[in-house]
Amino acid sequence: MVGFGKTIIFLGMALIVVGFLVLMLGKFSHIGRLPGDIFVKKGNFTFYFPLTTCIILSLLFSLIMFFMSRK
């Protein structure tokens, strides 16, 4: 059970670091505006779905979890 607690603490610290990076690099980063992200604007209706961004973040999270689970 101690290993699980350390994992939760590590994930929390990683989220804090990612949060600071997003805040600091938000104006200079293209995350959320990548090719493949869906953006439709018609009149007063706007639909936005960051498909490519979701795929990239999912791959990164999967890699992090894969490397954390290896012993």
C-alpha positions as CSV (number, residue, x, y, z in Angstrom):
1,M,0.0,0.0,0.0
2,V,3.0,2.3,0.5
3,G,3.8,2.1,-3.2
4,F,0.3,3.2,-4.1
5,G,0.7,6.3,-1.8
6,K,4.0,7.2,-3.4
7,T,2.4,6.9,-6.9
8,I,-0.4,9.2,-5.9
9,I,2.0,11.7,-4.5
10,F,4.2,11.5,-7.7
11,L,1.1,12.0,-9.9
12,G,0.1,15.0,-7.8
13,M,3.5,16.6,-8.2
14,A,3.5,15.9,-11.9
15,L,0.1,17.6,-12.3
16,I,1.4,20.6,-10.4
17,V,4.4,20.8,-12.7
18,V,2.2,20.4,-15.8
19,G,-0.1,23.1,-14.5
20,F,2.7,25.6,-14.1
21,L,4.0,24.8,-17.6
22,V,0.6,25.4,-19.1
23,L,0.3,28.7,-17.3
24,M,3.8,29.8,-18.2
25,L,3.7,28.6,-21.8
26,G,0.0,29.1,-22.5
27,K,0.5,32.1,-24.8
28,F,3.4,30.6,-26.7
29,S,2.2,27.0,-27.0
30,H,0.1,25.6,-29.8
31,I,-1.4,22.9,-27.7
32,G,-5.2,23.0,-28.2
33,R,-4.7,24.5,-31.7
34,L,-3.0,21.6,-33.5
35,P,-3.8,20.4,-37.0
36,G,-6.6,17.8,-36.6
37,D,-8.4,19.7,-33.8
38,I,-12.0,20.3,-34.8
39,F,-13.3,23.9,-34.8
40,V,-16.7,24.8,-36.3
41,K,-18.1,28.3,-36.0
42,K,-21.5,29.1,-37.7
43,G,-23.3,32.3,-36.7
44,N,-23.6,32.2,-32.9
45,F,-22.8,28.5,-32.6
46,T,-19.2,27.4,-31.9
47,F,-18.1,23.8,-31.5
48,Y,-14.5,22.9,-30.6
49,F,-13.1,19.4,-30.0
50,P,-9.3,19.1,-29.6
51,L,-9.0,15.6,-31.2
52,T,-5.3,15.7,-31.9
53,T,-4.5,17.3,-28.6
54,C,-6.5,14.6,-26.8
55,I,-4.6,11.8,-28.6
56,I,-1.2,13.3,-27.9
57,L,-2.0,13.8,-24.2
58,S,-3.4,10.2,-24.0
59,L,-0.2,8.9,-25.5
60,L,2.0,10.9,-23.1
61,F,-0.1,9.7,-20.1
62,S,0.1,6.1,-21.3
63,L,3.9,6.3,-21.7
64,I,4.2,7.8,-18.2
65,M,2.1,5.1,-16.7
66,F,3.9,2.4,-18.6
67,F,7.3,3.5,-17.3
68,M,6.0,3.9,-13.8
69,S,4.6,0.4,-13.8
70,R,7.9,-1.2,-14.8
71,K,10.1,-2.4,-12.0
